[in-house]
């Protein structure tokens, strides 16, 4: 498996001082910044758009920005986030009418591609698009709100997805998003995740560096023991 990446979700950051929050969490050891983009259509909430991504790039953020589009339709947002400086753009498998075409367009715009699966969305889509995928994101909560509790059913889905990736021989990251905390990240890593989105577990802590260090220590324990079979 690839080295673990910690991806704080700015959905849980203090938006009144967002640039400072992002600077601080990166200085604390985060690997990339996760954007939860909700449109009040595909999911029941409204969050941030490409202008925020542009603002952070102008602020001086050079770390990868990982954009998770919980939105429909997708085409205009893909264009706008690519222009705004996104590094990875992930789309929900069931939110794209033509998933293969959508992934091709993301790559044409110079971004890495991600495919997202809700807790009850089957992995069947992957059979047809895996060569065009750089990241698979499994939701461990039902999307639309931050601060939810991790769904244990995601662990078996992680194991199944890890097996698909390993059998494919492709260089694909396996990301988990929803309810990831210091006290459950070891189980999540053991099930096969290598990329971890955490919002309130990091931004809600008093010490970002300590929270990230504790997460890395738990992941390292799994790496030493080896993943589940």
N, C-alpha and C positions, 0 to 999 in steps of 0.2 A: 504493500500500500504506500501511497505517497505521504510525505510529511503532513502533519495535521495543520490546518489553518483555522484560526479563530476570527470570526466575522461579526463584530458587534452591529446590531441593528439600530439605526438612528431613530427608529420609531419610539424608542424609550429614552432618547436623549432630551436634554433641555433645549428646546428650539429657540428660546430667547438668546442663547449663546452657542449656537450650533457649531460654528467654526472652532471655537475654543474646545467644545466637547469632543469634536473629532480629533483635533490636535492632541488632546490629553489621552484619548483612548489608544491612539496610534503610538504615542510615546510610552504608554503602559504595556505595549507588546502585541497589540492587535495586528493581524495580517492584512485585512481588507475591510472595507466599510460596506455594510449591507443596507440597501434601500428597499423598504417595503412600500410599493406603490399600489395604493388601493383607489378604486374609481367610483365607489358607491353604486356600482352596477353589477359587476361580477362578484364583488363582495360588499357587505353592508357597512362600508366606512369610506372616508375620503381622507387621503393623507397628502403625499407630496408629488411634485412633478419634476420635469427636467430642469426647470429654473434653479432648483435647489442644488442639483448636480453641477450645473454651470457655476453657481455661486461658490461651491466648495472648491472647484478647480481654480477659480480666480483667487480664492482665499490662499491657495498654495498647497492644497492636498494633492499629493502625487501617488498615494497608495491606490491599489486597484479599487474600483467602485463596482460593486456587485448589485445589479438592479433586478429585482424580483417583481415582475409585472403581474399584479392581480387585477387584470383589466380586460375589457373587451369594448370595441375592436382594438387590435394590437398595432396595426401597421404604422399609424402616425406616431405612436409613442416610441416604437423602435427607432424610427428616423430621428426623432427629437432627442432621445437619450443617447444615441450614437453621436450626434452632434454635440451633446452636452459633456461628453467625456466618459461615458460608461465604459467599463472594461469587459464586463460580462452582462448579458441580458438574458434573463430566464423567463420563459412563458409557460403557462399551464397547458398541459397536453389537451385538455378539453375546452380550452378557450380559443384555440386557433382552428379556423375552418380548414386550412391547408397547412398542417404542421411542417411537412417537409419544405414547403416553399418559405414558410416563416423562418425556419432555421437557416436556410440558404441566404435569406435577406440579411439576417443578423451578421453572418460571417462576411457577406459582401460589404457591409458597413464597417468592417474591421474589428468587430467585437467577438468574444467567445460566446458560445451558445449554452443555454441551460433549458432543461425540460422539467417541469414541476408536476408532482402528483399529489393530489389531496388524499386524505386518509382512505377514502372509499374509491379512489380512481385506480383502475387496474393498470398494471405495468405493460399491458399488451402493446401499447403504442411503440414501445422501445424496439420491438422486433423490426420495425420498418425505418427507423431513423437513427439508430445508434452511431453509424459512421459520421453523422453530422452533429453529434452531441459532445460537448466538452465537460458538462456538469449535469448531474441528475440531482434534483432537489426533492426530497420527501418531506411533506408537511406532517408534523407530529401533533398538530392541532388543526381544527377546521379554520381556514383563513378568514381574516376580517378584523381581528382584534389582537392586541398585544397582551402579554401577561397571562396567557392561558396555561392550563396544566397539561403536561406531556401525556400523550396517549400511548400506552404500552403496546398497543397493536402495531405501532410503527417499528418496533424492534424486529419482528418477523419480516416485515416488508424490507427493512434494511438488509437483513440476511439474504433475502431473495435477490435484491438488487445487487448486492456485493457479488453474489455468485454469477449473475448475468455479466457484470463488468469484467470479472476475472476470466470468465470463459470466452469473452469477446476478444481479449488481448488488446483492447483499445485503451488509450490514455484518457480516462474519464474520472472526474472527481465525484464523490458521493457526499452530498450535503444534506444536513438535517436542520429543520427550522420549526421551532415551537416548543416552549417549555423546557429548553435546555438549561440546566443549572449545574452548579458545582457538584451537587449530591447525586446527579444521575448521568453525568457525562461519561463516566467510566463504562456503564452498561451500554450506552449509545455507541461509544467507540468500539467496544467488544463486538457489537452487532455488525460493524463494518463501515461506519461513517468515518470520513477523513476531513470533513469541512463542517464547521459547527457555527450556526447562527445563534447568537444569544443577545437578547435585548435587555430586559429588566435585570437579569442575573449579573450583568456587567454595569450598565448605567444606573441601576438601582443600588449598587454597592457603594460603600464609603471609600473603597480603595480599588480603583480599576486594575492596577498592576497586580494586586494580591488576588483578585478574582480570576484574572487571566492566568496567573501563575498556578493557582490551584487547579484550574481546568487542565492546563498542560501537564501537571504532575499526574493527574488521574489518567489522561490519555497515554502518557509515557508508561504507566504501570501496565496498561493493556498491551502496548507495543512490546514490552519486555516479556510478557507472558504469551503473546501471540493471540490473534483474533479467534473468536469462536469458530468451530467447524460446523 
